[in-house]
Amino acid sequence: MSPKITVELLRQLRQVMKSSKYITEPIQAYIIPSGDAHQSEYIAPCDCRREFVCGFNGSAGTAIVTEQHAAMWTDGRYFLQASQQMDNNWTLMKMGLKETPSQEDWLISVLPENSKVGVDPWIIAADQWKAMAKALSGAGHSLVAVQDNLIDAVWEDRPVRPSTQLSALGLKYTGLSWQDKIRQLRGKMAERKISWFVVTALDEIAWLFNLRGSDIEYNPVFFAYAIIGVNSIRLFLDEKRVVDPVVREHLELDSASKPELKVQCLPYESIYTELQAVSSALGPKEKVWISDKASCALTQAIPKIHRSPIPYTPLCLAKAVKNPTEIQGMRMAHIKDAVALCELFAWLEKEIPKGTVTEISAADKAEELRSQQKDFVGLSFPTISSVGPNGAIIHYRPLPETNRTLSLNEVYLIDSGAQYMDGTTDVTRTVHFGTPSDYEKECFTYVLKGHIAVSAAVFPNGTKGHLLDSFARAALWDSGLDYLHGTGHGVGCFLNVHEGPCGISYKTFADEPLEAGMILSDEPGYYEDGSFGIRLENVVLVVPTKPKYNYRNRGSLTFEPLTLVPIQQKMINAELLTQKERDWLNHYHRKCRETIGAELERQGRKEALDWLIQETQPIV
Amino acid sequence: MSPKITVELLRQLRQVMKSSKYITEPIQAYIIPSGDAHQSEYIAPCDCRREFVCGFNGSAGTAIVTEQHAAMWTDGRYFLQASQQMDNNWTLMKMGLKETPSQEDWLISVLPENSKVGVDPWIIAADQWKAMAKALSGAGHSLVAVQDNLIDAVWEDRPVRPSTQLSALGLKYTGLSWQDKIRQLRGKMAERKISWFVVTALDEIAWLFNLRGSDIEYNPVFFAYAIIGVNSIRLFLDEKRVVDPVVREHLELDSASKPELKVQCLPYESIYTELQAVSSALGPKEKVWISDKASCALTQAIPKIHRSPIPYTPLCLAKAVKNPTEIQGMRMAHIKDAVALCELFAWLEKEIPKGTVTEISAADKAEELRSQQKDFVGLSFPTISSVGPNGAIIHYRPLPETNRTLSLNEVYLIDSGAQYMDGTTDVTRTVHFGTPSDYEKECFTYVLKGHIAVSAAVFPNGTKGHLLDSFARAALWDSGLDYLHGTGHGVGCFLNVHEGPCGISYKTFADEPLEAGMILSDEPGYYEDGSFGIRLENVVLVVPTKPKYNYRNRGSLTFEPLTLVPIQQKMINAELLTQKERDWLNHYHRKCRETIGAELERQGRKEALDWLIQETQPIV
């Protein structure tokens, strides 16, 4: 992987930062966040401005360019990757390490007095703007909104914004009509005396209207905004999209049953002026909900006295708790996904000795096998297929220049998932096709112990996910090891593979309490730089459980794995497991064998079935 | 325990809330926090306004009186106690339960439109003021500073503010002169370009100047403020206190070696005007540090552009990491404390069958035995001595009307501690003098497992204490049990028994990372309302440890128990312990026997030594 050469680009950007053509007054620093106007994690090519400017293409990172410096902040998943993708004009800021300054502190340390720091108000979240503005003004600087995006100004050949075909999901997949979702939302608004709700997150809009698109790779969403009132529904999107009769019928555009369920479609770009118009017609006590992660630009379109910013919108909360139809869909999607992975591993076992399988061809094979399953739509994120030292690059993605051959001598880590019409999957397995070293087995076993500790945890209703994070680390910590990423994220149902408001991480405290019906990943890991990477990930469903007692009638919860793919026993040092952990593993493998075995049988996939049987023998 | 009758008192308070004698405009609600002007947790009798108004005398709680309602918020430790101490004019607001509204939400739900909510700006912290003011103004109300305290207005016979004799601590106890502490503080101020630091917390002032007082029961502190400049030191306190030649010499009041170490003593009450004067003389870029937990009144004496509020002051951080002299002192204090407790338990075992020992007499005996130890100063908090159902009242304190007799039939919980010149102790043991039930043993064993899980935890440098909280609960959660309080708090060295900035709790995320030299409590529990209470508490020292590996050279930490008092084996169901837990317990008891045994021998306390030997047999 060779770094992007950015000398000329930075020169141009610094010129634009002083040019009256784009800005009223010169700025001394320009912040380039990684998000789009919807604060999406995965973004369309036209929005990949941070990647364009510095070369680093991981999913999280913020670049800042001053007259003298260029620095890019990212987290532990990406330290290696970022250091390989950026040239030496850039300083890598390793977030989470004690010695790494925050963006604010760094700016304050390098800027001349009374500096102006610019940022595009559409791609910075309101809460981030606020924190940054406060820190800068405390040090005598100011944060200014630059309306024209300065990266776009120097980006020739910038791709256009996609506008893909929309598809409507019926009750069979969603379990709840969009009309009922609107009714429930209005119920929440009435409880809190809220007149309007501005929906800015793309997955919330897709979920609310039971529509899917493919504007952003891996995420079945489409560019849109919505404003929901007590009696009105405005949907902002490229109007060409609602010419399709299927979409028109789904949204009842020509036949709304009730006036309060009539959807008014407006151009995507008109959201700002429409929101201003709505805001200016508000009564003195009326309030508008908007996510505090919405863009600064849109947030400020609502006068402060009417603005009611919320950390998690009612849609985000409702979407996180899957209904029975969605849960059933997720189960089915995970069964199909496991079928594809069993086939993949059976195939790999046969092919690897020939020396012809590479990280890329293995990833392609996985995709091919998944695509044979019913209702397959696409992948849910770029497959991480990594051998040996590449495995230590936490969010590695194989490229021709980094592509390694799978062999009998190195650990292989594959983190992959798919979008099916009935659900989204995300699974990581780490395997060895020869004989793993004692150290690799030891580390793998600690990771497995952490995975089980979370998966088997029993905890009271109302517990927040971050309180479970240390369970995943205890075995690693005991031996002086750790991993620099969170343990779990919410997973959407045929939606984004990462979603809020729940998660399992030492970094987040604003997560919402876990509830039965939420779906998360459980994915501890261990990464030995330059040598190997280990991660073990299942998607798990939060389910009620009844332990021996029930303190204050609070009720208890635990997790049920939806992912049913064998965990390689060759990688386990069984002596390090407790009896309880061995029981968990045997029970898990029995379930894999029963559920996936039946489906493999049904699909007539004999080789994969043999492999499954062999891999799910109980350990003693 | 009979509740305080508050009908007349509330009538008077509501009258005063409308009286132009005290306030310019009538207020519709009045907030009565539990703190004093220094936001102390324990307070002097003259500051017990919340207790005076509602009757509840626990350490944490906030009362709010409106024209129609009176409500009091407290946490899980105090639900039972508060419900017993308050009459039915008061609504108990159980913090931590999902259905309990926040103070803000409750006010908004009960107040008429455009209400004014009053509070004494000296006893509300600046950060709390800010949050409350924001919430109220968002709902059309306003928070107003009422300069005359309205409780004082209706409180005949209010006690006067104490002004006890000060004592000076030499290097033998402190390990660092106050002059060196000032130098280190100024070093931190220089790093951050801070001109002044306003010290408002009483324990920080006592620690900084190596002085102790006894203005507040159990806390060896004295009422004072300080303003530390780059070249000046102003100490605000009752000037009669510095007539004492020992204090004068300690502070070098008549012989300052260097001008920048000259302490200027000023009247306690003059802090506000002095701080205003300091603030008005500031250059345009000068900054003043003040804790964000300082009073609203004092915080606002500093113009906003000069104010630099900090969550934890450099003194709070420095004080938390004990130096070798302090650690040695804490070790000695805990050895002496264990001697007293071994004697107590030996005595109880002999006396209880006679039926003459009560909660109060047992607590008195514990105090008497502690007072025989060298450098004993007093208790560090009111002894919780509780039998059977009283044990379920988490912060119970025996009173004549609740006093139960210790017997062979009920669980006995004693949580107690002392102030010695060399250190502060805090220890809880739960014991049974007859035969505990299987259920009591089961619960005790879960609590013990939690205690060990924290105490034996290995974790990377930089880990925050709240990440360890769930370790203490896992065994209880597994069986559907829990406890509604945090797991640990920082402990001062001959200072407050509760101190920041570290702790182990699911409730706090703003705790500072754990560092070697910090001292905390480890005290999980289980409480069966109406039946019994279990808590197991050691004070533990954060120490470096060297596990097998050292990921990214971060280094690892663990805890070393300073408390060395046997854990009653009769209460343990050993079958529920893992081998690792049994090893921990045996190792702990061996250490108790060696260290405390030697001291009991030296002090010639034969019966207690016999008891210790009997209680520290290894389990198999």
Interface residues (C-beta under 8 A of the other chain):
Chain A: K98 G138 G140 K285 S308 A457 V458 F459 P460 G462 K464 L467 L468 D469 S470 F471 R473 A474 W477 D478 S479 G480 L481 D482 Y506 F509 K546 P547 K548 Y549 N550 Y551 R554 S556 T578
Chain B: K98 G138 G140 K285 S308 A457 V458 F459 P460 G462 K464 L467 L468 D469 S470 F471 R473 A474 W477 D478 S479 G480 L481 D482 Y506 F509 K546 P547 K548 Y549 N550 Y551 R552 R554 S556 T578
